[in-house]
Amino acid sequence: LDGFGALGTPPASATAVPADYADRASAEHPPGFYGPADGGTAVNALRPDDRLKALDLAALSGARTGTLAGAETLDLRPSLFTLALLLLVLDTLAGLWLGGFLNRGSGSLVGRLRGRPAMLAMAGLLLLGAFGGPPARAEEPPANRPNGIESALVTRLAYVVTGDAAIDEASRAGLTGLTQMLAARTALEPGEPAGLDPAKDELAFYPLIYWPIAPGRPQPSEATIRRVDAFMRNGGTVLFDTRDALTARAGGPPTPEAAYLRKMLATLEIPELEPVPSDHVLTKAFYLVDTFPGRYATGQTWVEALPPAAEGTER
């Protein structure tokens, strides 16, 4: 048994147990059934007399908690430019003083400027402007905000922004990892993933759109569904993720995520779906694979059902 209670192939380190084995599971004897199918021995993670105790966190009462954050970059350019200008002014004044132009004689620079307060005031304003703070900058858009021109020039994956901060961050992080893997293993150089609002943003720029299902959010409008339908009809791919692998039960009622997705797609003309068959092109498109594990190894991938292949041919 794995951590989710699903039976699977035992690891290579597993060893046999005697018929009267009554101890708890270990690395050599992982939990599961040992022996023949009609008379096996069950090895559990705990013994009947084991008792679970709450984790004692008293020793951590004085610990300091915080979040991981990258080092902030300090922009020194405004200060350095101001310092350089100040040094230039001082150098100019020193040159004028050494040349005798700052004496109080009538032919000196001071004598010429005497009685001209307007010119002196203008010079003071120019200096204040030069030593003022850096000019205000317009707020730069986030890196994952879709941009029509940039999205048309750079291939990138996209995800639907649900409004749930945790789900949106997981979507962004997951597609960022997938983007890095594509760049490392293929000739494609994709851009950063883009967060989309399917009701407003153009969808045609993105080959794949990841749509996590958040049942607590409002259903998209009919106009939005029509835009998604047009996107898929023109060759676009939308991956709807119900994220319910841990709560869905075979033969049980649909999860809130599954019910939300069914209601959302009720008006779309979606072709018949089937679990990925063993001879599907996805099993040999890039690697030879027979399973499609994602966030959970027990999930199932569905694709458009294809007609049966003729004898001796592949689909």
C-alpha positions in Angstrom: 0.0 0.0 0.0 1.2 3.5 -0.7 0.5 6.6 1.4 -3.0 6.9 -0.1 -4.0 3.3 0.7 -3.8 2.1 -2.9 -2.3 -1.3 -3.7 0.8 -1.3 -6.0 3.9 -3.2 -6.9 6.1 -3.7 -3.8 9.5 -2.0 -3.8 12.7 -3.9 -4.5 13.7 -3.6 -0.8 10.6 -5.5 0.4 11.2 -8.9 1.9 8.9 -11.8 2.8 7.4 -12.1 6.3 6.6 -15.3 8.3 3.0 -16.5 8.4 2.7 -15.5 12.1 4.1 -12.0 11.6 2.3 -9.5 14.0 4.7 -6.6 14.1 4.1 -3.2 12.5 5.4 -2.4 9.0 9.0 -1.4 8.4 11.2 -0.5 5.5 11.9 -4.2 4.9 8.2 -5.1 5.3 6.1 -2.2 4.0 2.4 -2.3 4.7 0.3 -4.5 2.4 -0.7 -8.1 1.9 1.9 -10.8 1.9 1.4 -14.4 0.6 -1.2 -15.9 -1.7 -4.3 -14.0 -2.7 -6.7 -16.4 -0.9 -4.7 -16.6 2.4 -2.4 -13.6 2.6 -1.0 -12.0 5.8 -1.9 -8.3 6.3 1.0 -6.1 7.5 -0.3 -2.8 8.9 1.5 0.4 9.6 0.5 0.2 13.3 -0.1 -2.5 15.8 -3.5 -2.8 17.6 -2.0 -1.5 20.8 -0.3 1.5 19.2 -1.7 4.9 20.2 -1.3 8.1 18.3 -0.2 11.2 20.3 -0.5 14.8 19.3 2.7 16.4 18.2 4.3 18.4 21.0 5.3 21.8 19.6 6.2 23.3 23.0 9.9 23.3 22.2 9.2 25.5 19.2 7.3 28.2 21.1 10.3 30.6 20.9 11.1 29.9 17.3 10.9 32.7 14.8 8.9 32.0 11.7 9.1 33.8 8.4 8.7 33.4 4.7 11.4 32.7 2.1 12.1 35.8 0.0 14.8 36.7 -2.5 17.2 39.5 -1.9 15.9 42.9 -2.9 17.8 44.9 -5.5 18.7 48.4 -4.5 18.9 50.8 -7.4 21.8 53.1 -6.8 21.7 54.9 -10.2 19.9 58.1 -9.0 22.3 58.6 -6.1 25.4 57.9 -8.2 24.2 60.3 -11.0 23.5 63.0 -8.3 27.0 62.5 -6.8 28.6 62.7 -10.2 26.8 65.9 -11.0 27.8 67.3 -7.6 31.5 66.5 -8.3 31.2 68.1 -11.7 29.9 71.3 -10.1 32.6 71.3 -7.5 35.2 70.7 -10.2 33.9 73.6 -12.2 33.9 76.0 -9.2 37.4 74.9 -8.3 38.5 75.7 -11.9 36.8 79.1 -11.8 38.4 79.9 -8.4 41.9 78.9 -9.6 41.4 81.0 -12.7 40.5 84.1 -10.6 37.0 84.3 -11.9 35.5 84.1 -8.4 37.2 87.2 -7.1 35.1 90.2 -6.2 36.5 92.5 -8.9 34.3 94.1 -11.5 35.7 91.8 -14.2 35.1 88.6 -12.3 32.2 86.3 -12.6 30.9 87.3 -9.2 31.0 91.0 -10.2 29.2 90.3 -13.4 26.4 88.5 -11.6 26.1 91.1 -8.9 22.8 92.9 -9.3 21.2 90.2 -11.3 19.1 88.3 -8.8 16.9 86.8 -11.5 19.8 84.9 -13.1 21.0 83.7 -9.7 17.5 82.5 -8.9 17.3 80.6 -12.2 20.7 78.9 -11.5 19.5 77.9 -8.0 16.3 76.3 -9.5 18.4 74.4 -12.0 20.6 73.0 -9.3 17.5 72.0 -7.2 16.1 70.2 -10.2 19.3 68.4 -10.8 19.6 67.3 -7.2 16.0 66.3 -6.9 14.7 62.8 -6.6 14.5 60.4 -9.5 11.5 61.0 -11.9 8.4 59.0 -11.2 7.9 55.9 -13.2 4.7 54.4 -14.5 3.8 51.2 -12.8 5.2 48.3 -14.7 2.7 45.4 -15.4 3.4 42.1 -13.8 5.5 39.6 -15.8 2.6 37.2 -16.2 0.1 39.8 -17.4 -0.9 39.0 -21.0 0.2 41.5 -23.6 -1.1 41.2 -27.1 2.1 42.0 -29.0 4.4 40.1 -26.7 2.1 37.1 -26.6 1.9 37.0 -30.4 5.7 37.0 -30.7 6.6 34.6 -27.9 5.2 31.2 -27.4 4.0 30.7 -23.9 1.7 28.6 -21.8 -1.3 30.2 -20.0 -3.5 29.5 -17.1 -6.9 30.8 -16.1 -6.8 33.1 -13.1 -9.5 31.9 -10.7 -9.2 34.6 -8.0 -8.1 32.1 -5.4 -4.5 33.1 -4.5 -3.4 29.6 -3.5 -4.8 28.0 -6.7 -3.4 30.8 -8.9 0.1 30.5 -7.4 0.1 26.7 -7.8 -0.9 27.2 -11.5 1.8 29.7 -12.1 4.5 27.6 -10.4 3.4 24.5 -12.2 3.5 26.0 -15.6 6.8 27.7 -14.8 8.3 24.3 -14.1 6.8 22.9 -17.2 8.2 25.8 -19.2 11.7 25.3 -17.8 11.4 21.6 -18.7 10.3 22.3 -22.3 13.3 24.7 -22.7 15.7 22.1 -21.3 14.5 19.1 -23.3 13.3 20.7 -26.6 14.3 23.4 -29.0 11.4 25.5 -27.9 12.2 28.7 -26.0 8.9 29.6 -24.4 8.2 32.8 -22.4 6.9 33.1 -18.9 3.4 31.6 -18.3 0.6 34.1 -18.6 -2.4 34.5 -16.3 -5.6 34.9 -18.3 -9.1 36.2 -17.8 -11.0 34.1 -20.5 -13.8 36.7 -20.6 -11.5 39.6 -21.7 -8.1 38.3 -22.9 -7.3 37.0 -26.3 -7.0 33.2 -26.2 -5.7 32.5 -29.7 -2.1 33.3 -28.8 -1.6 30.3 -26.5 -1.3 26.7 -27.6 -2.3 25.3 -24.2 -4.4 26.9 -21.5 -4.6 25.3 -18.1 -7.9 25.8 -16.3 -8.0 24.7 -12.6 -11.5 24.2 -11.3 -12.4 26.2 -8.2 -16.0 25.3 -7.2 -16.3 28.2 -4.9 -16.0 30.8 -7.7 -18.9 32.0 -9.9 -19.6 30.1 -13.1 -18.2 31.8 -16.3 -20.7 33.7 -18.4 -22.2 32.2 -21.6 -20.2 34.6 -23.7 -17.0 33.3 -22.0 -18.0 29.7 -22.7 -18.6 30.6 -26.4 -15.1 32.1 -26.6 -13.6 29.0 -25.1 -15.6 26.9 -27.6 -14.3 28.9 -30.5 -10.7 28.6 -29.2 -11.0 24.8 -29.1 -12.7 24.6 -32.4 -9.7 26.4 -34.0 -7.2 23.9 -32.6 -6.5 25.3 -29.1 -6.1 23.0 -26.2 -7.7 23.6 -22.8 -6.7 21.3 -19.9 -9.4 21.3 -17.2 -8.1 20.1 -13.9 -10.7 19.2 -11.3 -7.9 18.6 -8.7 -10.0 16.0 -6.9 -7.8 12.9 -7.1 -7.8 12.6 -3.3 -11.5 13.0 -2.9 -13.1 11.3 -5.9 -14.3 7.8 -5.4 -15.0 5.3 -8.1 -18.7 4.8 -8.4 -19.5 7.5 -5.9 -21.2 10.8 -6.4 -19.3 13.5 -8.3 -17.1 15.8 -6.3 -17.9 19.6 -6.2 -15.1 20.2 -8.7 -16.5 17.6 -11.1 -20.1 18.9 -10.7 -18.8 22.5 -11.4 -17.0 21.4 -14.5 -20.1 19.5 -15.8 -22.3 22.5 -15.3 -19.8 24.8 -17.0 -19.4 22.6 -20.1 -23.0 21.6 -20.4 -23.6 23.8 -23.4 -20.4 22.9 -25.3 -20.3 20.4 -28.0 -17.5 18.3 -26.6 -16.8 15.0 -28.4 -17.0 11.7 -26.6 -14.0 11.1 -24.3 -12.2 7.9 -23.3 -9.2 7.1 -21.1 -6.0 7.3 -23.1 -5.7 3.9 -24.8 -2.4 2.0 -25.0 -2.0 2.6 -28.7 -2.8 6.4 -28.6 -0.3 8.7 -30.2 0.3 10.3 -26.8 2.0 7.1 -25.6 4.8 7.5 -28.2 4.8 11.2 -29.2 8.0 12.1 -27.3 8.7 9.3 -24.9 7.4 5.8 -24.9 5.0 5.9 -21.9 2.2 3.7 -20.7 1.0 6.0 -17.8 0.4 9.7 -17.5 1.2 10.7 -13.8 0.5 14.2 -12.9 0.1 15.8 -9.5 -1.1 12.3 -8.3 -0.1 8.9 -9.7 -3.6 7.6 -9.4 -5.2 10.2 -11.7 -6.7 9.3 -15.1 -6.2 11.2 -18.4 -9.0 11.4 -20.8 -8.8 12.3 -24.5 -11.1 12.5 -27.5 -12.4 9.0 -28.4 -11.1 7.9 -31.8 -12.7 5.3 -34.0 -11.2 1.8 -33.8 -8.1 1.3 -35.9 -8.3 -1.0 -38.8 -6.6 -4.4 -38.3 -2.8 -4.1 -38.6 -2.8 -0.3 -38.5 -2.2 2.3 -35.7 -4.5 5.1 -34.6 
